[in-house]
Amino acid sequence: MTEAMETPGSETYLAALAGILADVEDAGRVIASGQIAELRVLAAAGRLAEAQGVHSDANVLLHDMALRSISAEVAGTMRMTDRTVQRRIGEARVTIEGFPAAVAAWEAGRIVRGHVSAIVDAGVNLPAEMWAEFEAIAIERCEGQTPNRVRGELEILAYRMHPRSFAERHEKATAGRCVRLVPGRDGMSDLIVTLPTVIVEGIHDRLTQQARAIIDTRVERATGSEVVATDARTTDQVRADVFADLLLAGTPALDDTRDTTAGPLGAIRARVQVLVPAATLTGHDDGPCDLTGRSPIDPATARTLARDTRIWERLFHDPTTGVTVSTDSYRVPSGMRRFLQARDQHCRFPGCRVAAIRCEIDHTHDHALGGKTELSNLAHLCQRHHSMKQFTAWRVRQLSGGVLEWTSPLGRTYREDAPTPAVAFTPAATRPADPAPF
């Protein structure tokens, strides 16, 4: 490899990178074509099995046996188990026959397979007669967004379109909460708990904060002393160990806190950011609320969180663009920080969905170079993408309305619109004036 090839920004380097990107795009088109063809073939296999049950003397068992037989035949060609193929046949039929517009958009290159999966996963929870309506809106939402970024939005869209309220369905789902033990290999097992989303997020966040506290203590002990750090556990390992300690002993096992019940670790509380529509807050609507950066939660939980919080802000949005423009409490820096959390919701690098409460507020135009601390020059970036902005050739500028325009080292631009607010205000209908008396 030549020196020019190794130097980022050189013509040789950029030409090589441009060639790789072109090859990736070509390969993506070929792969998509093959994946769509495979889905259609599997759907056809499912229809063939179904056709065996149309005879008057056919029964459910005959149809099931036909599907199993065909699945086993296909499995031999695909080198998979017949159970896996039978499941994929079912998924293929739902996708091809239930959401044909999404498949067409995928085939045309408007969206990718991840978008189709997100559309199907959210849409199947609706009555079948509503799939086409949901699909049309969902495809439009997917264009220009990454699948992980739009998945939560599609879930909320489906929940709001459903004829039964989210609160009613959540109440039924809550009855299915449970803990399952799944034996694994090499003396390991999985303990799986099914709980309301906001509780699970809170548990995971608290475990993460406690794990970081333990790791920080470990680093401080080993710095500037003769003590050699013998604890080399990763964050995942520490998080799992703290989880076990809390359930089995009631306190995290950390030397500095064993004599003080839970010590500083016990004082750690989870942070949960929830956007609650005003109508839901007052009980006039039972639609889902947005657990920022994650997934919808039920309205009763959102109201409980709102009732117990010490900080309240009303959010006002431009009725045309839906972009947040102000809050009740607008003070620098705390008020501005809360405003930006409401506007950005997550990291503003294309495709990233790290929640704003776990990101850093970045000056789009460097403060050291004259950039001002104002809303039009601030945006949330996670640590990874903040570093990329500082130390690589990626560049960004902020347009009006919180829109970020990123430019890659090859000169390609990626527009990053401000996320659609979960809360929007519309003008109240005006009462017609009473007719003038004769």
Phi, psi and chi 1 to 4 in degrees:
 res  aa     phi    psi   chi1   chi2   chi3   chi4
   1 MET       -  129.4 -178.1  177.8  -70.0      -
   2 THR   -75.3  164.4   64.9      -      -      -
   3 GLU   -64.3  -37.5 -177.4  177.9   -7.8      -
   4 ALA   -63.7  -36.9      -      -      -      -
   5 MET   -65.0  -32.7  177.6   69.3   80.2      -
   6 GLU   -82.4  -11.3  -63.1  175.1   -8.9      -
   7 THR   -92.8  111.6  -55.4      -      -      -
   8 PRO   -60.6  134.8  -22.7   34.0      -      -
   9 GLY    98.6  -15.2      -      -      -      -
  10 SER   -73.0  158.6   67.6      -      -      -
  11 GLU   -61.4  -39.5  -68.8 -174.9    5.7      -
  12 THR   -64.2  -44.4  -53.7      -      -      -
  13 TYR   -62.4  -46.9  170.5   86.8      -      -
  14 LEU   -65.9  -36.9  -67.0  177.5      -      -
  15 ALA   -65.2  -41.7      -      -      -      -
  16 ALA   -64.4  -41.6      -      -      -      -
  17 LEU   -65.5  -40.6 -178.9   56.7      -      -
  18 ALA   -63.2  -37.6      -      -      -      -
  19 GLY   -65.8  -39.8      -      -      -      -
  20 ILE   -63.5  -44.3  -70.2  173.7      -      -
  21 LEU   -62.9  -39.5  -99.8   62.7      -      -
  22 ALA   -64.0  -41.0      -      -      -      -
  23 ASP   -66.0  -38.1  -69.9  -16.9      -      -
  24 VAL   -62.6  -42.8  167.0      -      -      -
  25 GLU   -64.3  -42.6  -70.1  174.8  -18.1      -
  26 ASP   -62.9  -44.9  -70.0  -18.1      -      -
  27 ALA   -63.9  -37.8      -      -      -      -
  28 GLY   -60.9  -41.4      -      -      -      -
  29 ARG   -65.3  -41.7  -75.3 -170.9  -73.6  -91.0
  30 VAL   -65.3  -44.3  172.8      -      -      -
  31 ILE   -62.9  -44.6  -68.3  171.3      -      -
  32 ALA   -60.6  -42.1      -      -      -      -
  33 SER   -61.6  -42.4  177.4      -      -      -
  34 GLY   -67.4  -39.8      -      -      -      -
  35 GLN   -65.8  -40.7  -70.3  172.6  -25.7      -
  36 ILE   -66.0  -42.0  -66.2  169.9      -      -
  37 ALA   -61.0  -41.0      -      -      -      -
  38 GLU   -64.3  -42.0 -178.0 -178.7   80.5      -
  39 LEU   -60.1  -42.5  -79.6  176.6      -      -
  40 ARG   -66.6  -37.5  -73.5  178.9  171.0  149.9
  41 VAL   -66.4  -43.5  168.6      -      -      -
  42 LEU   -65.5  -38.9  -69.7  175.6      -      -
  43 ALA   -63.1  -38.8      -      -      -      -
  44 ALA   -63.9  -36.3      -      -      -      -
  45 ALA   -63.7  -39.4      -      -      -      -
  46 GLY   -65.7  -39.3      -      -      -      -
  47 ARG   -67.5  -35.3  -70.4 -167.2  -64.5  -88.8
  48 LEU   -63.3  -41.5  179.0   60.8      -      -
  49 ALA   -65.9  -39.0      -      -      -      -
  50 GLU   -64.5  -34.5 -174.1  178.0   41.4      -
  51 ALA   -63.9  -22.7      -      -      -      -
  52 GLN   -70.4  -17.3  -55.0  -55.9  -53.8      -
  53 GLY  -101.5   10.2      -      -      -      -
  54 VAL   -84.9  -14.0  -61.2      -      -      -
  55 HIS   -70.3  149.6  -55.7  -67.3      -      -
  56 SER   -62.0  -28.9   58.8      -      -      -
  57 ASP   -94.7    5.9   58.3  -18.0      -      -
  58 ALA   -80.8  154.4      -      -      -      -
  59 ASN  -132.7  178.1   53.3   36.6      -      -
  60 VAL   -60.6  -39.6  175.1      -      -      -
  61 LEU   -62.3  -40.9  179.0   61.0      -      -
  62 LEU   -62.2  -43.5  177.1   60.8      -      -
  63 HIS   -64.2  -41.7  170.2  -97.1      -      -
  64 ASP   -65.5  -39.9 -174.7   58.1      -      -
  65 MET   -66.0  -37.9  -70.8  -60.4  103.8      -
  66 ALA   -64.1  -41.6      -      -      -      -
  67 LEU   -66.1  -40.6 -179.1   57.5      -      -
  68 ARG   -63.7  -41.9  -69.5 -174.1 -172.3 -175.6
  69 SER   -64.0  -46.0  176.4      -      -      -
  70 ILE   -64.9  -40.1  -69.0  174.8      -      -
  71 SER   -61.6  -40.6  -62.5      -      -      -
  72 ALA   -66.3  -37.6      -      -      -      -
  73 GLU   -64.1  -47.1 -168.6   75.4   48.7      -
  74 VAL   -66.4  -36.2  175.1      -      -      -
  75 ALA   -59.9  -35.2      -      -      -      -
  76 GLY   -62.7  -36.7      -      -      -      -
  77 THR   -75.3  -39.2  -59.4      -      -      -
  78 MET   -85.3   -7.2  -61.5 -177.1   70.4      -
  79 ARG    59.5   48.4  -61.5 -175.6 -178.8 -178.6
  80 MET  -130.5  172.4  -65.5 -179.8  176.8      -
  81 THR   -78.1  153.9   66.7      -      -      -
  82 ASP   -66.2  -30.8   59.5  -53.1      -      -
  83 ARG   -63.2  -43.9  -70.7  179.5 -179.7  -88.7
  84 THR   -62.7  -43.9  -61.3      -      -      -
  85 VAL   -65.0  -40.9  171.0      -      -      -
  86 GLN   -61.9  -40.7 -175.2  170.0  -20.4      -
  87 ARG   -63.8  -41.4  173.9 -179.6   54.4   80.2
  88 ARG   -69.3  -31.1  -69.0 -175.8   60.7  177.0
  89 ILE   -63.0  -44.4  -74.1  175.4      -      -
  90 GLY   -61.4  -44.2      -      -      -      -
  91 GLU   -64.7  -38.7  -67.0  170.8  -10.3      -
  92 ALA   -64.5  -40.5      -      -      -      -
  93 ARG   -64.8  -42.3  -68.2 -159.1   65.5 -179.0
  94 VAL   -61.8  -43.0  170.9      -      -      -
  95 THR   -69.3  -51.6  -58.3      -      -      -
  96 ILE   -70.5  -43.7  -65.5  -63.6      -      -
  97 GLU   -90.2  -30.7  -61.0  168.0   17.0      -
  98 GLY   -89.2  -28.1      -      -      -      -
  99 PHE  -133.3   59.3  -61.6   86.3      -      -
 100 PRO   -65.0  -31.7   25.0  -35.4      -      -
 101 ALA   -67.1  -36.4      -      -      -      -
 102 ALA   -65.7  -40.4      -      -      -      -
 103 VAL   -64.7  -40.7  175.9      -      -      -
 104 ALA   -63.7  -40.2      -      -      -      -
 105 ALA   -66.1  -37.0      -      -      -      -
 106 TRP   -64.6  -44.3  176.8   18.5      -      -
 107 GLU   -63.9  -32.5 -164.2  166.2   26.6      -
 108 ALA   -82.5   -5.1      -      -      -      -
 109 GLY    85.3    7.6      -      -      -      -
 110 ARG   -74.5  -32.9  -65.6  167.0   56.3 -165.4
 111 ILE  -135.9  173.4   58.9  177.2      -      -
 112 VAL  -117.0  178.2  -62.1      -      -      -
 113 ARG   -59.7  -37.9 -177.0  173.1 -168.7  170.7
 114 GLY   -59.8  -36.5      -      -      -      -
 115 HIS   -64.5  -43.4  -69.3  126.4      -      -
 116 VAL   -61.3  -43.0  177.0      -      -      -
 117 SER   -61.5  -42.1  -64.1      -      -      -
 118 ALA   -64.5  -40.7      -      -      -      -
 119 ILE   -64.7  -45.9  -68.9  171.9      -      -
 120 VAL   -67.1  -45.0  173.5      -      -      -
 121 ASP   -59.2  -39.6  -69.7  -14.9      -      -
 122 ALA   -79.6  -40.3      -      -      -      -
 123 GLY   -70.0  -31.9      -      -      -      -
 124 VAL   -66.2  -15.5  -68.6      -      -      -
 125 ASN   -77.8   -9.5  -65.6  -49.5      -      -
 126 LEU   -92.2  158.3  -70.1  166.3      -      -
 127 PRO   -57.9  144.6  -24.3   34.2      -      -
 128 ALA   -56.6  -32.9      -      -      -      -
 129 GLU   -69.0  -10.7   60.4  -90.4   18.3      -
 130 MET  -101.9   -2.9  -60.8 -177.7   68.4      -
 131 TRP   -60.2  -44.5  -72.1   -0.5      -      -
 132 ALA   -63.4  -41.8      -      -      -      -
 133 GLU   -64.0  -45.9  179.0 -174.7   -1.2      -
 134 PHE   -62.9  -43.6  168.8   80.2      -      -
 135 GLU   -58.8  -42.9 -177.3 -178.2   28.6      -
 136 ALA   -61.9  -43.7      -      -      -      -
 137 ILE   -69.9  -41.0  -59.1  172.6      -      -
 138 ALA   -64.0  -40.2      -      -      -      -
 139 ILE   -61.0  -42.8  -67.9  170.2      -      -
 140 GLU   -63.6  -38.8 -175.4  176.5  -12.9      -
 141 ARG   -67.4  -31.2  -60.9  -82.1 -179.8   89.8
 142 CYS   -75.2  -31.4  -73.9      -      -      -
 143 GLU   -62.0  127.8  -68.6 -175.6  -80.3      -
 144 GLY    84.8   -1.2      -      -      -      -
 145 GLN  -119.4  156.9  -63.9  -78.5    3.5      -
 146 THR   -84.3  154.2   57.0      -      -      -
 147 PRO   -56.6  -43.1  -28.2   36.8      -      -
 148 ASN   -67.1  -29.3   70.8  -48.7      -      -
 149 ARG   -71.8  -35.2  175.5   75.1   64.5   80.2
 150 VAL   -96.7  -12.2   78.5      -      -      -
 151 ARG   -58.1  -47.8 -176.5  175.7  -69.2  -85.9
 152 GLY   -62.8  -37.6      -      -      -      -
 153 GLU   -64.1  -39.2 -175.6  178.4  -12.7      -
 154 LEU   -68.6  -35.9  -64.6 -175.1      -      -
 155 GLU   -62.7  -44.1  -70.9  176.7   -4.1      -
 156 ILE   -65.7  -39.5  -71.0 -178.8      -      -
 157 LEU   -59.0  -45.8  172.5   63.4      -      -
 158 ALA   -64.7  -40.7      -      -      -      -
 159 TYR   -61.5  -40.8  -69.9  142.6      -      -
 160 ARG   -73.3  -27.5  -70.0 -160.0  173.6  -81.8
 161 MET   -81.5  -19.4  -69.2  178.5   64.1      -
 162 HIS   -64.2  137.1 -157.3  -72.3      -      -
 163 PRO   -64.8  -24.7   20.0  -31.5      -      -
 164 ARG   -96.4  141.3  -67.4  171.7   58.1 -159.6
 165 SER   -66.7  152.6   72.5      -      -      -
 166 PHE   -62.2  -38.2 -176.3   85.7      -      -
 167 ALA   -61.2  -41.0      -      -      -      -
 168 GLU   -64.8  -43.9 -178.3 -177.0   -6.7      -
 169 ARG   -71.4  -35.1  -74.5  177.2  -72.8  126.3
 170 HIS   -66.2  -39.1  174.6   74.5      -      -
 171 GLU   -60.2  -40.8 -178.0  178.9   -1.1      -
 172 LYS   -68.3  -41.3 -179.1  178.4  179.9 -179.5
 173 ALA   -66.5  -34.5      -      -      -      -
 174 THR   -61.4  -30.2  -58.6      -      -      -
 175 ALA   -64.3  -17.4      -      -      -      -
 176 GLY   -94.1   11.2      -      -      -      -
 177 ARG   -62.5  143.6   60.1 -168.6 -177.2  -82.2
 178 CYS  -165.9  171.9   61.6      -      -      -
 179 VAL  -126.0  129.4  176.8      -      -      -
 180 ARG  -122.5  144.2  -71.5  165.9  -72.5  154.0
 181 LEU  -111.1  120.9  176.5   62.7      -      -
 182 VAL  -115.4  108.1 -179.0      -      -      -
 183 PRO   -61.6  139.1  -21.2   33.1      -      -
 184 GLY  -117.9 -159.7      -      -      -      -
 185 ARG  -102.6  164.5  -64.9 -179.4  177.2  178.5
 186 ASP    55.6   36.8  -57.6  -37.9      -      -
 187 GLY    76.0   18.0      -      -      -      -
 188 MET  -115.3  154.9  -57.3  -64.2  -72.7      -
 189 SER  -144.7  161.0  -66.5      -      -      -
 190 ASP  -106.3  131.1  -67.4  -35.9      -      -
 191 LEU  -106.6  111.8 -174.1   67.1      -      -
 192 ILE  -111.7  125.4  -57.6  173.6      -      -
 193 VAL  -114.5  134.1   57.6      -      -      -
 194 THR  -110.9  112.1  -60.3      -      -      -
 195 LEU  -138.8  168.0  -72.4  168.1      -      -
 196 PRO   -54.7  141.3  -29.8   37.3      -      -
 197 THR   -53.2  -44.4  -61.0      -      -      -
 198 VAL   -64.8  -33.0   69.1      -      -      -
 199 ILE   -69.2  -44.0  -64.3  176.9      -      -
 200 VAL   -63.4  -41.7  173.4      -      -      -
 201 GLU   -62.5  -41.5  -74.8  -69.6  -22.3      -
 202 GLY   -63.3  -42.0      -      -      -      -
 203 ILE   -61.1  -48.4  -68.4  171.3      -      -
 204 HIS   -64.5  -40.1 -172.6  -90.4      -      -
 205 ASP   -65.9  -42.0 -174.8   79.0      -      -
 206 ARG   -65.7  -42.9 -172.0 -179.7 -176.1 -163.4
 207 LEU   -59.3  -39.3  -71.6  172.6      -      -
 208 THR   -65.3  -45.0  -61.7      -      -      -
 209 GLN   -63.7  -40.4  -67.6 -177.8   64.4      -
 210 GLN   -66.6  -39.4  -69.7  176.9  -36.1      -
 211 ALA   -62.7  -42.3      -      -      -      -
 212 ARG   -65.1  -37.1  -72.4  173.1  179.3  168.3
 213 ALA   -63.3  -41.2      -      -      -      -
 214 ILE   -65.0  -43.8  -68.7  173.9      -      -
 215 ILE   -65.5  -40.7  -69.8  173.8      -      -
 216 ASP   -62.9  -40.3  -70.4  -16.1      -      -
 217 THR   -63.5  -39.7  -58.4      -      -      -
 218 ARG   -61.6  -41.8  177.4  178.2   70.4 -163.4
 219 VAL   -67.1  -42.3  172.3      -      -      -
 220 GLU   -63.6  -36.7  -70.5  172.2    3.3      -
 221 ARG   -64.9  -38.7  -74.1  173.9  175.7  171.8
 222 ALA   -84.7  -11.8      -      -      -      -
 223 THR   -89.3  128.6  -57.5      -      -      -
 224 GLY    70.2   21.6      -      -      -      -
 225 SER  -142.0  174.7   68.5      -      -      -
 226 GLU   -87.1   -0.9  -62.9  179.6   -3.0      -
 227 VAL   -71.2  130.9  177.5      -      -      -
 228 VAL   -99.0  125.8  177.5      -      -      -
 229 ALA   -68.8  115.6      -      -      -      -
 230 THR   -97.1  -10.8   57.3      -      -      -
 231 ASP   -89.8  104.5 -173.8   -4.6      -      -
 232 ALA  -110.3   22.9      -      -      -      -
 233 ARG   -67.8  145.9  -67.6  177.3  -63.9  170.8
 234 THR   -79.3  170.9   65.0      -      -      -
 235 THR   -60.3  -41.9  -60.0      -      -      -
 236 ASP   -60.5  -42.7  -84.9  -22.3      -      -
 237 GLN   -66.6  -43.1  -68.9  170.0  -24.0      -
 238 VAL   -64.9  -41.0  175.2      -      -      -
 239 ARG   -60.5  -43.1 -170.4  160.1   39.6 -152.3
 240 ALA   -66.2  -39.7      -      -      -      -
 241 ASP   -67.3  -40.1  -67.8  -16.8      -      -
 242 VAL   -63.9  -40.6  169.3      -      -      -
 243 PHE   -57.6  -46.5  176.5   78.0      -      -
 244 ALA   -65.8  -41.9      -      -      -      -
 245 ASP   -59.8  -44.8  -69.6  -21.6      -      -
 246 LEU   -64.5  -38.8  -71.4  172.3      -      -
 247 LEU   -76.4  -38.0  -72.7  178.4      -      -
 248 LEU   -88.5  -36.4  -64.2  174.7      -      -
 249 ALA  -117.0  -14.3      -      -      -      -
 250 GLY    87.7  -11.2      -      -      -      -
 251 THR  -140.3  151.7   60.4      -      -      -
 252 PRO   -70.1  140.6  -11.0   26.0      -      -
 253 ALA   -85.5   90.9      -      -      -      -
 254 LEU  -133.4  127.3  178.5   66.2      -      -
 255 ASP   -50.0  -42.0  -71.1  -16.9      -      -
 256 ASP   -70.2  -12.4  -70.8  -11.8      -      -
 257 THR  -121.9    1.8   63.4      -      -      -
 258 ARG   -64.5  -30.9  -77.4  178.2 -180.0  168.3
 259 ASP   -91.9    3.8  -62.1  -30.5      -      -
 260 THR  -129.3   47.6   56.6      -      -      -
 261 THR    59.7  -94.8  -51.4      -      -      -
 262 ALA  -115.7   -5.7      -      -      -      -
 263 GLY    56.4 -152.0      -      -      -      -
 264 PRO   -61.8  -29.6   21.2  -33.3      -      -
 265 LEU   -65.8  -35.4  -68.8 -176.8      -      -
 266 GLY   -68.2  -20.9      -      -      -      -
 267 ALA   -82.9   -9.8      -      -      -      -
 268 ILE   -72.7  131.2  -68.5  176.1      -      -
 269 ARG  -123.9  147.3  -68.6  -65.0  178.4  -94.0
 270 ALA   -70.1  150.7      -      -      -      -
 271 ARG  -110.9  129.6  -61.6  169.3  -60.8  166.0
 272 VAL  -130.0  124.2  178.4      -      -      -
 273 GLN  -104.4  118.5 -178.8 -177.6   -7.9      -
 274 VAL  -126.9  134.3 -177.7      -      -      -
 275 LEU  -102.2  119.8  -61.4  179.1      -      -
 276 VAL  -116.5  118.4 -171.4      -      -      -
 277 PRO   -60.8  145.3  -22.4   33.4      -      -
 278 ALA   -58.1  -41.8      -      -      -      -
 279 ALA   -63.3  -35.3      -      -      -      -
 280 THR   -71.2  -38.9  -58.0      -      -      -
 281 LEU   -61.6  -38.2 -167.7   63.5      -      -
 282 THR   -85.8   -5.9   58.8      -      -      -
 283 GLY    90.5    5.6      -      -      -      -
 284 HIS   -82.7   -9.1  -71.7   84.4      -      -
 285 ASP  -143.1  141.7  177.3   73.3      -      -
 286 ASP  -112.8   29.3  -89.0  -23.1      -      -
 287 GLY   -75.2  169.4      -      -      -      -
 288 PRO   -72.4  155.0   28.5  -35.1      -      -
 289 CYS  -110.2  160.0  -58.8      -      -      -
 290 ASP  -100.2  114.8 -174.6   21.3      -      -
 291 LEU   -81.4  102.4 -177.6   62.9      -      -
 292 THR   -53.0  129.1  -54.2      -      -      -
 293 GLY    80.8   -0.1      -      -      -      -
 294 ARG  -128.9  -96.3  -66.2  -66.6 -175.7  174.6
 295 SER  -154.3  171.2   57.7      -      -      -
 296 PRO   -68.3  151.8  -17.8   31.0      -      -
 297 ILE  -127.8  165.4   64.9  171.4      -      -
 298 ASP   -76.0  152.3   65.5  -71.0      -      -
 299 PRO   -65.7  -33.2   21.6  -32.4      -      -
 300 ALA   -63.2  -42.5      -      -      -      -
 301 THR   -64.2  -42.2  -61.3      -      -      -
 302 ALA   -61.2  -41.0      -      -      -      -
 303 ARG   -65.9  -38.6  -67.2 -172.4 -165.5  106.4
 304 THR   -62.9  -44.9  -60.2      -      -      -
 305 LEU   -62.1  -41.4  -66.8  173.2      -      -
 306 ALA   -65.5  -37.3      -      -      -      -
 307 ARG   -66.6  -34.8 -177.2 -179.0   65.0 -119.8
 308 ASP   -91.5   -8.8  -64.7  -21.8      -      -
 309 THR   -75.4  153.5 -171.4      -      -      -
 310 ARG   -96.8   -8.2  -67.2  175.5  -64.3  174.4
 311 ILE  -120.9  126.6  -59.2  175.0      -      -
 312 TRP  -124.3  135.4  -86.1   76.8      -      -
 313 GLU  -140.4  135.7  -66.7  107.0   16.7      -
 314 ARG   -89.3  142.1  -76.3 -169.6  -59.0  166.3
 315 LEU  -110.7  131.9  -52.7 -179.1      -      -
 316 PHE  -111.5  137.1  -64.1   88.9      -      -
 317 HIS  -125.0  149.8  -52.8  -77.1      -      -
 318 ASP   -62.5  122.5 -175.1  -54.7      -      -
 319 PRO   -64.6  -18.3   23.1  -33.3      -      -
 320 THR   -87.6  -50.7  -57.6      -      -      -
 321 THR   -94.6  -19.8   63.9      -      -      -
 322 GLY    78.2    5.1      -      -      -      -
 323 VAL   -82.2  137.7  175.7      -      -      -
 324 THR   -64.0  133.0  -54.8      -      -      -
 325 VAL  -119.4  -19.5  -65.2      -      -      -
 326 SER  -165.3  167.1   64.5      -      -      -
 327 THR  -133.0  166.6   68.5      -      -      -
 328 ASP   -60.6  -46.4  -83.6  -12.6      -      -
 329 SER  -101.8   99.9  176.9      -      -      -
 330 TYR  -118.7   84.2 -175.6   64.3      -      -
 331 ARG  -122.1  145.8  -64.3 -170.5  -58.6  -91.9
 332 VAL   -96.5  130.0  177.0      -      -      -
 333 PRO   -99.1  -17.5   33.6  -33.8      -      -
 334 SER   -64.7  -43.1   58.0      -      -      -
 335 GLY   -63.5  -41.1      -      -      -      -
 336 MET   -65.4  -37.4 -175.2  176.4  -68.7      -
 337 ARG   -63.4  -43.0 -179.3  173.2  -70.9  108.3
 338 ARG   -66.4  -37.3  -68.2 -165.8  -66.1  -89.9
 339 PHE   -59.6  -46.3  178.4   95.5      -      -
 340 LEU   -67.7  -34.6  -70.6  165.4      -      -
 341 GLN   -62.9  -39.4  -76.6 -174.6   -7.1      -
 342 ALA   -69.4  -37.1      -      -      -      -
 343 ARG   -74.8  -48.3 -175.3 -162.5   72.6 -178.9
 344 ASP   -80.2  -41.8  -69.6  -13.7      -      -
 345 GLN    68.3  -35.6  -58.8 -177.4   34.7      -
 346 HIS  -154.0  177.1   46.3   63.5      -      -
 347 CYS   -54.9  138.6  172.2      -      -      -
 348 ARG   -96.5   14.9  -62.2  -63.3  -52.5  -74.2
 349 PHE   -79.9  140.7 -171.6   83.1      -      -
 350 PRO   -50.9  123.2  -28.5   36.0      -      -
 351 GLY    89.5  -13.2      -      -      -      -
 352 CYS   -84.5  141.4 -174.6      -      -      -
 353 ARG  -128.0   22.4 -162.8  168.7  164.3   78.0
 354 VAL   -63.6  127.8  174.2      -      -      -
 355 ALA   -58.5  145.8      -      -      -      -
 356 ALA   -57.7  -34.2      -      -      -      -
 357 ILE   -67.5  -11.7   57.2  176.2      -      -
 358 ARG  -109.4   11.8  -63.8 -173.8  178.0   90.0
 359 CYS  -109.5  172.9  -66.9      -      -      -
 360 GLU  -106.0  147.0  -56.9  163.8  -10.9      -
 361 ILE   -87.5  120.1  -65.2  179.9      -      -
 362 ASP  -107.6  140.1  170.2   67.0      -      -
 363 HIS   -79.3  113.9  -73.8   75.3      -      -
 364 THR   -55.8  -49.6  -55.6      -      -      -
 365 HIS   -97.7  116.5  178.2   51.0      -      -
 366 ASP   -45.9  129.7 -164.4  -18.4      -      -
 367 HIS   -60.4  -36.1 -174.7  -95.1      -      -
 368 ALA   -65.8  -19.5      -      -      -      -
 369 LEU  -104.6   17.3  -59.7  177.4      -      -
 370 GLY   104.4    1.0      -      -      -      -
 371 GLY   -67.2  138.4      -      -      -      -
 372 LYS   -89.8  153.6  -63.4 -178.5  179.4  180.0
 373 THR   -87.9   83.6  -55.5      -      -      -
 374 GLU  -144.8  161.5   58.7 -173.6   13.1      -
 375 LEU   -56.9  -35.5  -65.7  175.0      -      -
 376 SER   -76.4   -0.3   59.5      -      -      -
 377 ASN  -128.5   16.4 -169.3   48.5      -      -
 378 LEU  -127.6  144.5  -62.1  172.8      -      -
 379 ALA  -160.4  153.2      -      -      -      -
 380 HIS   -82.0  132.7  -78.9   86.4      -      -
 381 LEU  -133.4  137.2  -64.4  178.7      -      -
 382 CYS   -70.3  166.9   67.2      -      -      -
 383 GLN   -59.0  -39.1 -173.2  176.6   32.3      -
 384 ARG   -61.5  -47.9  170.5 -173.7  174.7   86.6
 385 HIS   -82.5  -22.7  -65.1  125.9      -      -
 386 HIS   -64.1  -43.5 -163.5  175.0      -      -
 387 SER   -65.3  -39.0  -61.8      -      -      -
 388 MET   -60.4  -40.1  -82.4 -175.0   56.5      -
 389 LYS   -64.9  -35.9  174.3  178.6  174.1  -71.8
 390 GLN   -79.8  -38.0  -70.8  178.9  -60.8      -
 391 PHE  -116.1    3.6  -57.4  114.1      -      -
 392 THR  -124.0 -177.9   73.8      -      -      -
 393 ALA   -83.8    3.2      -      -      -      -
 394 TRP   -67.1  136.0  -80.0   86.4      -      -
 395 ARG  -128.8  154.8  -65.0  -67.2  177.1  -98.7
 396 VAL  -143.8  144.7   61.4      -      -      -
 397 ARG  -133.4  151.5   66.7 -179.6 -177.2  130.5
 398 GLN  -105.6  126.6 -171.4  160.7  166.7      -
 399 LEU   -96.1 -176.9  -50.6  179.1      -      -
 400 SER   -68.2  155.9   60.9      -      -      -
 401 GLY    73.2   20.3      -      -      -      -
 402 GLY    74.7   15.4      -      -      -      -
 403 VAL   -80.7  130.8  174.8      -      -      -
 404 LEU  -107.5  137.9  -61.1 -174.0      -      -
 405 GLU  -117.2  108.8 -175.1 -180.0   77.6      -
 406 TRP   -93.9  142.2  -71.4   85.7      -      -
 407 THR  -122.9  124.2  -57.0      -      -      -
 408 SER   -80.7  169.2   75.1      -      -      -
 409 PRO   -57.2  -25.3  -28.4   36.8      -      -
 410 LEU   -85.4   -2.9  -76.7  178.2      -      -
 411 GLY    90.7    4.6      -      -      -      -
 412 ARG   -75.1  140.8  -63.5 -169.7  177.1 -159.8
 413 THR  -108.2  142.9   58.6      -      -      -
 414 TYR  -130.1  116.8  -59.6   86.2      -      -
 415 ARG   -85.4  128.1  178.6 -174.4  170.6  101.5
 416 GLU  -118.2   95.7  171.3   69.8    8.9      -
 417 ASP   -72.1  153.8  -69.4  -27.4      -      -
 418 ALA   -63.1  137.1      -      -      -      -
 419 PRO   -57.3  149.2  -21.7   32.6      -      -
 420 THR   -65.7  123.3  -57.3      -      -      -
 421 PRO   -62.8  143.2  -18.1   30.5      -      -
 422 ALA   -75.9  -16.5      -      -      -      -
 423 VAL  -117.6  128.8 -177.9      -      -      -
 424 ALA  -139.3  139.7      -      -      -      -
 425 PHE  -106.8  135.5  -64.1   92.8      -      -
 426 THR  -120.4  147.5   56.4      -      -      -
 427 PRO   -60.3  137.3  -20.5   32.0      -      -
 428 ALA   -70.1  145.5      -      -      -      -
 429 ALA   -64.8  132.3      -      -      -      -
 430 THR   -82.4  141.6   56.7      -      -      -
 431 ARG   -77.8  130.2  178.4 -178.2  174.8 -177.2
 432 PRO   -61.7  141.9   22.0  -32.0      -      -
 433 ALA   -67.8  145.6      -      -      -      -
 434 ASP   -66.2  141.9  -66.3  -28.2      -      -
 435 PRO   -63.3  144.8   23.1  -33.2      -      -
 436 ALA   -67.0  140.2      -      -      -      -
 437 PRO   -67.1  150.4   25.5  -34.6      -      -
 438 PHE   -73.0      -  -66.8  102.1      -      -
